[in-house]
């Protein structure tokens, strides 16, 4: 699976969970808010009205005066417009009948007292109905809160699980292949072209591994071709040196002997001694003639007995640094050709 699809899947799932989390949170907040609002608007308002009517009965003697009766009547009208619970309508209607009797001045005192007792009883029933409704709504609110806590807690757990999976796995399928790629490039830098990468994490890294392996194989082929050409050139040069009538000595830029033909070995009395790869300076300490021949300074002995031709070999700088002053070529050594005078 591609990294892009993995990221879209992981973050898409996380986005869906967060959106659902937000929707559920808003829903339950709205339900709790509406329940509290309805309770305040309806039930607590009814309790306020019944308290006002009871205060009128508690603070005034019978028969009720017209101003006091009007206060009771205003509270009763508000209650009649705020009937919300089952059974509240009948109790309110019975309360209205009792009030009509209380507000009739011509009614005997004992009948007014009976009407007052009936009014208090109806007020008690109305309060009881609303108190019970408040308790039910409070229980419903607690149940809603518990349910929302459970749901939201589950979503928080799912969100945490998704984030944990992303945190644990994301560095693995991104950083591990990058580390392997860095190690592979380091091996290539030391010319270990047999290095290969094998990624199984995603299509992108699989393509990267294929490109890296193709590059490593191509570099290996180029190095083999370069070595083959170098060896072939060296063999041709040695063969040419052997065929030359004079003594030929090849010296590298590090002052190491690259090749010596048979004529030079005879001249320097080296016999079959292996001198290729040895330092000219070290070898000249035990061979005075070699020291004279390879010395760049003028020497009367060398001038009198040998004809010398020195070829200085240089190689071009194929990749000069454009941001700095660099030489156009590098010294690669010298080839000395000697021929005895009179030969």
Secondary structure by P-SEA (a helix, b strand, c coil): ccaaaaaaaaaaaaaaaaaaaaaaaaaaaaaaaaaaaaaaacaaaaaaaaaaaaaaaaaccccccaaaaaaaaaaaaaaaacccccaaaaaaaaaaaaaaaaacccccaaaaaaaaaaaaaaaaaaaaaaaaaaaaaaaaaaaaaaaaaaaaaaaaaaaaaaaaaaaaccccccaaaaaaaaaaaaaaaaccccbbbbbcccaaaaaaaaaaaaaaaaaaaaaaaaaaaaaaaaaaaaaaaaacccbbbbbccccccccccaaaaaaacccccccccccaaaaaaacaaaaaaacccccaaaaaccbbbbbbbbbccccccccbbbbcccccbbbbbbbcccc
